[in-house]
Amino acid sequence: MSADDGRIDEADAPTSPGEVPRHAVDDRRAAAAQRRLEAAERKAARRAERQSRGPGVWRSVVWPVLRLAVFAVIAVALVKVAFFPDAAATQASGDLPPTASMEEPLVAATVGTVRNDLALTGQVLPDDAVAVRSTQTGTISRILATNGQGVSAGSELYVVRVETPATQPNEDGSLPAPTVRLFTIASPAAGVLTGFEVLLNQEVQVGTETGSVQPATFHVDAPLTAQEQYRLTTQPTEAQVQIPGGPAPFTCTGLQVLQPSTGASSGAPGGDGATGVSTATARCQVPAEVRVFSGLAADVTIGGGVAEGVLTLPTTAVLGSADTGRVVRMGADGTQEEVQVELGLTDGQTIEIRGGLAEGDQVLQFVPGGEPLDDPCADPTSASYDPLLCGEVGP
C-alpha cells in the first residue's frame, strides 16, 4: 500500500491466500542476523574478561605440582630397584634350583648296521703308453710298420740284423764271413704306434727305446687319503663308477691301491694339496665296451663291506677310527671310566664296536681330544695337583 492513497503495492501483495508477505521475510532475516552479532559480541567480551583475570589456580598451581610429584615417585622407585634390592626376595631366589645344566651329553651303544662305502671323485685317464725297446744290438735292416699305425700285441715292427764275427780262421788263414742273424722286434701291446722314427741301417743297442704303443684303453684314478685307506679293512677288487652325463654306471675291474712315490708332495699327483700330505691312488680298469674319453670326471664308489646287527657308536664318541680306540664310559654312580675298544667298519658317521662295550653302555657323546682321564689327586708332585680340590686343605 502506498503512503499517498493507502493502496497495496503489487510487489508486497500476496500472490495466494496464506502466503507471507515479502517484507515480513526480510524483517525476520534482519532479526536473526542481529541476534548472531549480539552473541559474538558477548563471547568476545567473556574472552577478554578471562584474559584480564590471568590463568586459573588449577592450571598455574595444581597441575604443575601433580606432575612433579609423579616424576619424583618414579625416580625414587628406580633408585630403590637399582641400589636397594629386596632382601627377602633375594633370599627366596637363592633357594631356587639353577636353571642351566652343565652335564655332558651321553650316548648309548646300540645294535645297528654299518655300510662302509667309500665315495670318491676321480678322473678318466688313458692307460700309460708301453715303450718299444730293441732286444738286440745291431742294425735295423727292415722296417715293417709306420708311426701312427694301429698295431696289435705281437705285431712285427722292425728287424734287427746282428753280425757275429768268426773267431776261428779258415785253413788258408783267412777269416770266414761273419755270422748274420735276424731278430724281429714285435709290439708289446695293442694300440697306436707313436714316436716310431727308426731308420734303415740305424744302429741300436739292447734296451734302446724306439717308440711306444698307446693303448686304446682307459682307467679311472681317484685320490685316497690315509683315513680312507684305514676304512678298507679288506682289499676290494672292483668299484662302481658313474660318469656324470655319460653312460650308465658300470663296474670298474682290477681295483688296486697305488701308494705315492717317495717324492710325492703337495700339488703333485698323489699329493693332498690341502694338507700337504701325500695320498694313495685307487685305480681300476674301464671295460673295453664302455665308451669314455680322457679327462672325464668320475664318481667312484668302493664297497668296503657291510656289518649287520653289530654294536655301534657315533664316531664322535670314539677316539680312534681303525683297529682300536678309546671311549669314556659313564658308571651308574656318575664316575667316568676310560675303556679300550676294538673297532670294525665305519661309514664316517657310525663305527662298529667289536669289543670292550656291551649294548646299552652309556659313554660320552664327545670324547675328550686325546688326553687320558688322569686323576688329578693321584700324584701330589704333579703340576695339576690341587690340595684344596683333593681335600687336604679345608675351604
C-alpha positions as CSV (number, residue, x, y, z in Angstrom):
1,M,0.0,0.0,0.0
2,S,1.4,3.4,-0.9
3,A,1.7,6.2,1.6
4,D,-0.4,8.6,-0.6
5,D,-3.5,6.7,-1.3
6,G,-3.3,3.7,1.1
7,R,-3.1,1.2,-1.7
8,I,-1.0,-2.1,-1.5
9,D,1.9,-2.3,-3.9
10,E,1.8,-5.2,-6.2
11,A,5.3,-6.4,-5.0
12,D,4.1,-6.5,-1.4
13,A,0.8,-8.1,-2.1
14,P,0.5,-11.8,-1.5
15,T,0.1,-13.9,-4.6
16,S,-2.0,-16.5,-3.0
17,P,-4.1,-17.0,0.1
18,G,-2.0,-17.8,3.3
19,E,1.4,-16.6,1.7
20,V,3.6,-14.5,4.0
21,P,4.4,-11.0,2.5
22,R,7.9,-10.4,1.3
23,H,8.6,-7.6,3.7
24,A,7.9,-9.9,6.6
25,V,10.5,-12.4,5.4
26,D,13.1,-9.6,5.2
27,D,12.4,-8.5,8.7
28,R,12.9,-12.0,10.1
29,R,16.3,-12.3,8.4
30,A,17.4,-9.0,9.7
31,A,16.4,-10.0,13.2
32,A,18.4,-13.3,13.0
33,A,21.5,-11.5,11.8
34,Q,21.2,-9.1,14.7
35,R,21.0,-11.9,17.2
36,R,24.1,-13.6,15.8
37,L,26.0,-10.4,16.0
38,E,25.0,-9.8,19.7
39,A,26.1,-13.4,20.6
40,A,29.5,-12.9,19.0
41,E,29.9,-9.6,20.9
42,R,29.0,-11.3,24.2
43,K,31.5,-14.2,23.5
44,A,34.3,-11.7,22.8
45,A,33.5,-9.9,25.9
46,R,33.8,-13.0,28.1
47,R,37.1,-13.9,26.5
48,A,38.5,-10.5,27.1
49,E,37.4,-10.7,30.7
50,R,39.2,-14.1,31.3
51,Q,42.4,-12.8,29.7
52,S,42.3,-9.8,32.0
53,R,42.0,-12.1,35.1
54,G,45.1,-14.3,34.1
55,P,45.5,-18.1,34.4
56,G,43.4,-20.0,36.9
57,V,44.7,-21.8,40.1
58,W,44.3,-25.3,38.6
59,R,46.5,-24.5,35.6
60,S,49.1,-22.4,37.4
61,V,49.5,-24.4,40.6
62,V,47.7,-27.7,40.9
63,W,48.7,-29.3,37.6
64,P,52.5,-28.5,37.8
65,V,52.6,-29.8,41.4
66,L,50.9,-33.1,40.5
67,R,53.3,-33.6,37.6
68,L,56.4,-33.0,39.7
69,A,55.0,-35.5,42.3
70,V,54.6,-38.2,39.7
71,F,58.1,-37.8,38.4
72,A,59.5,-37.9,41.9
73,V,57.8,-41.2,42.7
74,I,59.1,-42.8,39.5
75,A,62.6,-41.6,40.3
76,V,62.5,-43.0,43.9
77,A,61.2,-46.4,42.6
78,L,64.0,-46.7,40.1
79,V,66.7,-45.9,42.7
80,K,65.2,-48.5,45.1
81,V,65.2,-51.2,42.4
82,A,68.7,-50.5,41.2
83,F,70.6,-50.0,44.5
84,F,68.4,-51.5,47.3
85,P,67.1,-54.9,46.3
86,D,64.6,-56.7,48.4
87,A,66.5,-58.9,50.8
88,A,63.5,-61.3,51.3
89,A,63.2,-61.8,47.5
90,T,66.9,-62.3,47.2
91,Q,66.9,-64.9,49.9
92,A,63.9,-66.7,48.4
93,S,65.5,-66.7,44.9
94,G,68.6,-68.3,46.4
95,D,66.6,-71.4,47.3
96,L,65.6,-72.0,43.7
97,P,67.4,-74.7,41.7
98,P,69.8,-73.5,38.9
99,T,68.1,-73.2,35.5
100,A,71.3,-74.1,33.5
101,S,72.8,-77.6,33.3
102,M,76.4,-78.3,32.6
103,E,76.1,-82.1,32.2
104,E,78.0,-83.7,29.4
105,P,75.8,-85.4,26.8
106,L,75.8,-89.2,26.8
107,V,75.1,-91.8,24.1
108,A,74.3,-95.5,24.4
109,A,75.9,-98.3,22.5
110,T,73.2,-99.7,20.3
111,V,72.9,-102.5,17.7
112,G,72.7,-101.4,14.1
113,T,74.1,-101.8,10.6
114,V,77.3,-100.1,9.2
115,R,77.7,-99.9,5.5
116,N,81.2,-98.9,4.6
117,D,81.0,-97.4,1.1
118,L,83.8,-95.0,0.1
119,A,82.6,-92.3,-2.2
120,L,85.5,-90.8,-4.2
121,T,85.9,-88.3,-7.0
122,G,88.2,-89.4,-9.8
123,Q,89.1,-88.9,-13.4
124,V,89.2,-91.0,-16.5
125,L,92.7,-91.2,-17.9
126,P,94.2,-93.2,-20.8
127,D,96.4,-96.2,-20.0
128,D,100.1,-95.5,-20.0
129,A,101.9,-95.9,-23.2
130,V,104.1,-99.0,-23.5
131,A,107.7,-98.5,-24.7
132,V,109.0,-100.4,-27.7
133,R,112.6,-101.5,-27.0
134,S,115.2,-103.3,-29.0
135,T,116.1,-106.7,-27.7
136,Q,119.3,-106.9,-29.6
137,T,122.4,-104.9,-30.5
138,G,122.7,-104.5,-34.2
139,T,121.5,-102.6,-37.3
140,I,117.9,-102.1,-38.4
141,S,117.6,-103.9,-41.7
142,R,113.8,-103.8,-42.3
143,I,111.0,-101.5,-41.1
144,L,107.6,-103.2,-41.0
145,A,105.4,-100.5,-39.5
146,T,104.9,-96.7,-39.6
147,N,104.4,-94.1,-37.0
148,G,100.7,-93.6,-36.1
149,Q,99.7,-97.1,-37.3
150,G,97.4,-99.2,-35.2
151,V,99.0,-102.4,-34.1
152,S,98.0,-105.4,-32.1
153,A,100.1,-107.2,-29.4
154,G,102.8,-109.2,-31.2
155,S,102.7,-107.3,-34.5
156,E,106.1,-107.1,-36.2
157,L,107.6,-103.6,-36.2
158,Y,111.2,-103.9,-37.5
159,V,114.1,-106.4,-38.0
160,V,117.5,-106.0,-36.4
161,R,120.5,-107.6,-38.2
162,V,123.1,-108.9,-35.9
163,E,126.5,-109.8,-37.3
164,T,128.8,-112.0,-35.2
165,P,132.5,-112.1,-36.4
166,A,134.1,-115.5,-36.8
167,T,136.7,-116.3,-34.2
168,Q,138.4,-119.2,-36.0
169,P,140.3,-118.6,-39.3
170,N,140.0,-120.9,-42.3
171,E,142.6,-123.5,-43.3
172,D,144.2,-121.0,-45.6
173,G,144.4,-118.4,-42.8
174,S,141.7,-116.2,-44.0
175,L,138.8,-115.2,-41.7
176,P,135.4,-116.6,-42.6
177,A,132.5,-114.3,-43.2
178,P,130.6,-113.1,-40.0
179,T,127.5,-115.0,-38.9
180,V,124.4,-113.0,-39.6
181,R,121.2,-113.4,-37.6
182,L,117.9,-111.5,-38.0
183,F,115.7,-110.7,-35.0
184,T,112.2,-109.3,-35.3
185,I,111.0,-106.7,-32.8
186,A,107.3,-107.1,-32.0
187,S,104.8,-104.7,-30.5
188,P,104.5,-105.2,-26.7
189,A,100.8,-104.2,-26.6
190,A,97.8,-103.3,-28.8
191,G,97.2,-99.7,-29.6
192,V,98.6,-96.8,-31.8
193,L,102.3,-96.7,-32.6
194,T,103.7,-93.3,-31.5
195,G,107.2,-91.8,-31.6
196,F,108.3,-94.5,-34.0
197,E,111.1,-92.8,-36.0
198,V,113.6,-95.6,-36.8
199,L,115.7,-95.5,-39.9
200,L,117.2,-98.3,-42.1
201,N,120.8,-99.2,-41.1
202,Q,120.3,-97.4,-37.8
203,E,122.4,-98.9,-35.1
204,V,120.5,-99.8,-31.9
205,Q,121.6,-101.2,-28.6
206,V,119.9,-103.6,-26.3
207,G,117.2,-101.7,-24.4
208,T,117.1,-98.7,-26.9
209,E,113.6,-97.2,-26.9
210,T,112.5,-96.9,-30.5
211,G,108.9,-95.7,-29.9
212,S,105.8,-96.6,-27.9
213,V,102.4,-98.0,-28.2
214,Q,99.5,-96.0,-26.8
215,P,96.7,-98.4,-25.8
216,A,93.1,-97.5,-26.7
217,T,92.1,-98.4,-23.1
218,F,91.3,-96.2,-20.1
219,H,91.4,-96.4,-16.4
220,V,90.0,-94.3,-13.5
221,D,92.2,-92.7,-10.9
222,A,90.8,-91.4,-7.6
223,P,92.9,-90.0,-4.7
224,L,92.6,-91.9,-1.5
225,T,93.6,-90.4,1.8
226,A,95.2,-92.3,4.7
227,Q,91.9,-92.1,6.7
228,E,90.0,-93.6,3.8
229,Q,92.6,-96.3,3.5
230,Y,92.0,-97.3,7.1
231,R,88.3,-97.8,6.2
232,L,89.3,-100.5,3.7
233,T,89.6,-103.4,6.2
234,T,89.8,-105.7,3.1
235,Q,91.1,-105.1,-0.4
236,P,88.2,-104.8,-2.8
237,T,88.8,-105.9,-6.4
238,E,86.3,-103.7,-8.2
239,A,84.4,-100.4,-7.9
240,Q,81.2,-98.8,-9.2
241,V,81.8,-95.8,-11.5
242,Q,79.3,-93.2,-12.7
243,I,80.3,-90.7,-15.4
244,P,78.2,-87.5,-15.0
245,G,76.4,-87.0,-18.2
246,G,77.9,-90.3,-19.6
247,P,76.8,-93.9,-19.8
248,A,75.0,-95.9,-17.1
249,P,77.0,-96.8,-14.0
250,F,79.4,-99.7,-14.7
251,T,81.8,-102.0,-12.8
252,C,85.4,-100.9,-12.9
253,T,87.6,-104.0,-12.5
254,G,91.2,-104.7,-11.4
255,L,91.0,-102.3,-8.5
256,Q,94.3,-101.6,-6.8
257,V,95.6,-99.0,-4.4
258,L,98.8,-97.4,-5.6
259,Q,101.0,-95.8,-2.9
260,P,102.6,-92.5,-3.7
261,S,106.2,-92.3,-4.7
262,T,108.8,-91.0,-2.2
263,G,108.9,-87.6,-3.8
264,A,105.2,-87.1,-3.9
265,S,104.1,-83.9,-2.1
266,S,101.6,-81.1,-2.1
267,G,100.4,-80.1,-5.6
268,A,101.9,-83.3,-7.2
269,P,99.9,-86.3,-8.5
270,G,99.2,-88.5,-5.4
271,G,99.5,-85.5,-3.1
272,D,96.9,-83.9,-1.0
273,G,97.2,-80.2,-1.8
274,A,95.0,-79.1,1.1
275,T,97.1,-80.8,3.8
276,G,100.5,-81.2,2.1
277,V,100.4,-85.0,2.9
278,S,100.8,-87.4,0.1
279,T,97.9,-89.8,-0.6
280,A,97.4,-93.1,-2.4
281,T,95.5,-93.6,-5.6
282,A,92.7,-96.0,-6.2
283,R,92.9,-97.2,-9.8
284,C,90.6,-99.5,-11.8
285,Q,90.2,-100.5,-15.4
286,V,87.4,-99.3,-17.6
287,P,85.8,-102.1,-19.5
288,A,86.6,-102.0,-23.3
289,E,82.9,-101.9,-24.2
290,V,82.3,-98.6,-22.2
291,R,82.9,-95.5,-24.3
292,V,84.7,-92.9,-22.4
293,F,87.1,-90.0,-23.0
294,S,90.3,-88.8,-21.3
295,G,89.7,-86.1,-18.7
296,L,86.1,-87.0,-17.8
297,A,85.1,-86.7,-14.2
298,A,84.1,-89.9,-12.5
299,D,82.2,-90.7,-9.2
300,V,83.8,-93.8,-7.7
301,T,82.1,-95.9,-5.1
302,I,84.2,-98.6,-3.4
303,G,82.3,-101.1,-1.3
304,G,84.3,-101.7,1.9
305,G,81.9,-104.2,3.4
306,V,78.6,-104.3,5.4
307,A,78.3,-105.2,9.1
308,E,74.7,-106.0,10.2
309,G,73.4,-106.5,13.7
310,V,76.6,-105.2,15.3
311,L,77.2,-102.8,18.3
312,T,77.7,-99.2,17.1
313,L,78.6,-95.8,18.4
314,P,78.8,-92.4,16.8
315,T,82.3,-91.6,15.6
316,T,82.3,-88.6,17.9
317,A,82.2,-90.8,20.9
318,V,85.3,-92.8,19.9
319,L,88.9,-91.7,19.9
320,G,90.4,-93.5,17.0
321,S,88.9,-94.8,13.8
322,A,90.8,-98.0,12.9
323,D,91.6,-101.3,14.8
324,T,91.4,-99.9,18.4
325,G,90.1,-96.8,20.1
326,R,89.1,-95.3,23.4
327,V,85.7,-94.3,24.9
328,V,84.7,-92.7,28.2
329,R,82.1,-94.9,29.9
330,M,79.8,-93.4,32.5
331,G,79.2,-95.5,35.6
332,A,76.0,-95.9,37.5
333,D,77.3,-93.7,40.2
334,G,78.3,-91.0,37.8
335,T,82.0,-91.8,37.6
336,Q,83.9,-91.8,34.3
337,E,86.0,-94.7,33.1
338,E,88.2,-94.8,30.1
339,V,87.7,-98.0,28.1
340,Q,89.7,-99.5,25.3
341,V,87.5,-100.8,22.5
342,E,88.1,-102.9,19.4
343,L,86.8,-101.2,16.2
344,G,85.4,-102.5,12.9
345,L,83.8,-100.9,9.9
346,T,82.8,-97.3,9.8
347,D,80.9,-95.1,7.4
348,G,82.3,-91.9,8.7
349,Q,79.3,-91.2,11.0
350,T,78.9,-94.5,12.8
351,I,81.6,-97.0,13.8
352,E,81.3,-100.7,14.7
353,I,82.4,-101.7,18.2
354,R,83.7,-105.3,18.2
355,G,84.8,-105.5,21.8
356,G,85.1,-103.6,25.1
357,L,81.5,-102.5,25.5
358,A,78.0,-104.1,26.0
359,E,74.7,-103.0,24.5
360,G,73.3,-100.1,26.5
361,D,76.5,-98.9,28.0
362,Q,76.5,-95.1,28.3
363,V,79.5,-93.2,27.0
364,L,80.3,-89.5,26.5
365,Q,79.0,-88.4,23.1
366,F,82.0,-86.2,22.6
367,V,85.2,-88.0,23.7
368,P,87.9,-85.7,25.1
369,G,90.5,-84.8,22.5
370,G,93.1,-87.5,23.1
371,E,94.2,-86.8,26.7
372,P,93.6,-89.7,29.1
373,L,91.4,-89.1,32.1
374,D,94.1,-88.9,34.8
375,D,93.2,-88.5,38.4
376,P,94.5,-85.0,39.5
377,C,94.9,-86.2,43.1
378,A,96.9,-89.4,42.2
379,D,100.3,-87.7,42.1
380,P,100.9,-85.0,44.7
381,T,104.1,-83.9,42.9
382,S,102.3,-83.2,39.6
383,A,101.5,-79.7,38.4
384,S,97.8,-80.4,38.3
385,Y,97.7,-81.5,42.0
386,D,95.4,-79.1,43.9
387,P,95.4,-79.6,47.8
388,L,92.1,-77.8,48.1
389,L,90.5,-80.0,45.4
390,C,91.9,-83.1,46.9
391,G,90.7,-82.4,50.4
392,E,94.0,-81.7,52.2
393,V,93.0,-78.0,52.9
394,G,89.6,-77.1,54.3
395,P,87.6,-74.5,52.5
